[in-house]
Amino acid sequence: MPLLTRATGPGGGGRTSLSEILADFVARTRFDDLPGAVVHEVRRSFLNWLGVTLGAAREEAVRIAARVLAQADPAPQATVVGHRRRLDCAAAALVNGLAAHLYDFDDTHARSILHPSAPIFPTCLALSEHLDLPGEAFITAYVVGSEVADRIAAAVTPWHNEAGWHVTGTVGTFGAAAAASKLLGLSTAQAVHALGLAATQAAGLREMFGSMAKPLHPGKAAWNGLLAASLAREGFTSSLQGLEGRRGFLAVMTPGSNPDALTHDLGRDFEMVKNRYKPYACGVVTHAAIDAAIEARRRGIEAAQVERVEAFVHPLVQELTGKAEPQTGLEGKFSVSHCIAVGLIDGRAGPGAFTDARVRSHDAAELRRKVQLVVDPDMGEEAARLVVRTVDGRQETITVDLATGSLERPMSDRALEEKFRMLVEASVGRERTQALIDAVWSLGAGASMRDLARSIPVVEEP
Amino acid sequence: MPLLTRATGPGGGGRTSLSEILADFVARTRFDDLPGAVVHEVRRSFLNWLGVTLGAAREEAVRIAARVLAQADPAPQATVVGHRRRLDCAAAALVNGLAAHLYDFDDTHARSILHPSAPIFPTCLALSEHLDLPGEAFITAYVVGSEVADRIAAAVTPWHNEAGWHVTGTVGTFGAAAAASKLLGLSTAQAVHALGLAATQAAGLREMFGSMAKPLHPGKAAWNGLLAASLAREGFTSSLQGLEGRRGFLAVMTPGSNPDALTHDLGRDFEMVKNRYKPYACGVVTHAAIDAAIEARRRGIEAAQVERVEAFVHPLVQELTGKAEPQTGLEGKFSVSHCIAVGLIDGRAGPGAFTDARVRSHDAAELRRKVQLVVDPDMGEEAARLVVRTVDGRQETITVDLATGSLERPMSDRALEEKFRMLVEASVGRERTQALIDAVWSLGAGASMRDLARSIPVVEEP
């Protein structure tokens, strides 16, 4: 796949611009070029995406967005995951992008902190359903979209985030535009304009964290990216250097960047296989402690028998999640004591562990009061040690060196299936859950994406 | 109208946040509070907006956008100016916002360089048509929208623009959100969220100048602002300090700001009456010279008789528009010699003066070669003096101290009517042109905005 060999760019003189290199990658990548590991990672990522999106389908923010966008009474082109009413492609992509990020339980590109699946899968799903494309097209579009986004995110890390931007909103727009460009069959020249139109629509402020506007960012990125590609296909123009120009995205929206990350080994070294998946619906700094709590439960320790838990953690864990007496679901995510308590009581820490009701429940409140944080600078950021003592004198010490879901200890396919079941089985039943899992694992064997999208169960009404 | 007297904000402690002050202004302003001069300025501004928008209705960028948004097959809620096919409110607002800015012939807020009408009127027109509201509601919404946008733009001038942002796209989003909040009847608390949702969608890079993406910015601002208000009305939340928070719009998107401009005499001193209107479809630095050229023609000088034109101009005029041999329509805007030539030949300089064909036409090319620029640091930026000599020895000296359309010498109502006729009469005929002018001047006398919107002639097919 000789992606970088074009002799001349639109600027002439034999130079190929960064935007053109990325656009060329988008236009020229074929399914048959993709390594098997990359294809399989798309399936893993999609299983994770579908679970968190379907799991969030009944949430208020999702319902509001779906209702507002239905006011346009659009053609029923694309499925809103878990909802009965289909919307036009862009609107469905917006709602699905919002739902995907609502629990903050989607995947994370490890080099940056981009959540690539939230803005990009909605675009791929909507277009491939509407155009009735096979899974191969869906997979290829996702790969080019996520590579473009991952690489731009890597290039602006950490400056862009530190400047106050929510990278999943801003850079997600490029990913959605690239994926849509692929599914709509844009040429390299058209894809340059699509990327420029993405650059000039990129938005999302970190100020929104803690409100519904945060997950709106990847939803809007999906909408904007789809618009960018749709306009560019029809001949709409943008700057040819929307990304790298003097007043382009890099110059205006990030105080620093490492442009080499954009193109180094593009099409050979795939960023998307460096995704992380979260086993628990809270920040990753708590995950090793939750792993340890679940292991304590597995060893037969019952919450009611616990006298004390000493939790040895890296200083950052206390700094970010040291809240001892959380009162709301959201505060529960910032309380490693609560995370340990629900891990030990329930053996898991999904979205249900971070509702207001669960945080205020008697058993969780009682157990987390028995947790004593011990800051240990020698612990790794993704490590934890619990020393659990029971009222009858038993003591268990559990050390987790690397949390489940870390790059070095990724979630297995089976663990991703379990997470999917946790998120959807209660609302759709075991059989339909398994059917969805099977459909995702066989993505890329010729099946219709329209059939897949329309097989997603409706869960809208509880 | 005691707008600033609320005792406590959501943050408690008796402080009212900047976002809340603006939201309160939006929620509480009533038509009866508006000074007559402000109401009349809305009519002037709308006449100008409708002319430039209808004038651009057949342009390729507008057609592409309308076609792409029609792919969603939305309900026919709102008129796309000059087009047969109505779209949903947000989509119609997008296309109309794009069309309004396409010729760069829309109004300009003098303190900043915001073009307030391009993003805000489309939002007002779409919603008031769809909801079948009277002109009074339309006018009130435009006033609160443009005040919010003008003041935010003033507060970030010149830093935001210098940082590479296109203020009409970014700040226009707040204006559209404020106007939509008014028409949708949002409370102060809801309008705070709408402004926050506007902040986090604000976008538009100056890198796009010279491409179709530039006018897309106010179109997107209209779309995004309408979404912001529609979501907020249904309970969707954002940060309460989207504008002024630690990672909000002001902190992230402008290196400097003057927050006092946001609220000083809000609701008493109206920024919108400080709008400028352009008599000519090119940058304002050329306007005094065009005024002088048109005056030379009025004095009976014929282009074919001209031997030489000496044009005494401020140094900035040569710096920005010194192109002697323009080859394209766009280059013609950056050639004061061309501007003088068409002014003298045609007696006007509308969009027709800046097509490729007109710039390459024989008579224009011949006359502009006879123009000699003389830089004179003693001339004002908005002044010019032409010394025109004819082949038969006649010489006329015409000095313009202040260009038509400058704040000190605004375009009269009659001049705005003439501009409107220039833009639309050829495609819709004299009678329908006059009917539109009459309808705009009587805005606010109870007539239905739906009737007005649906009376706009279709010019789509040439």
Interface residues (C-beta under 8 A of the other chain):
Chain A: E60 A61 I64 A65 R67 V68 Q71 A72 D73 P74 A75 Q77 D88 C89 A90 A91 A163 G164 W165 H166 G169 G196 L197 A199 T200 Q201 A202 A203 G204 L205 R206 E207 M208 F209 G210 S211 M212 A213 L216 H217 K220 N224 L227 S230 L231 E234 G235 F236 T237 S238 S239 Q241 G242 G245 R246 R247 G248 F249 A251 V252
Chain B: E60 A61 I64 A65 R67 V68 Q71 A72 D73 P74 A75 Q77 D88 C89 A90 A91 A163 G164 W165 H166 G169 G196 L197 A199 T200 Q201 A202 A203 G204 L205 R206 E207 M208 F209 G210 S211 M212 A213 L216 H217 K220 N224 L227 S230 L231 E234 G235 F236 T237 S238 S239 Q241 G242 G245 R246 R247 G248 F249 A251 V252
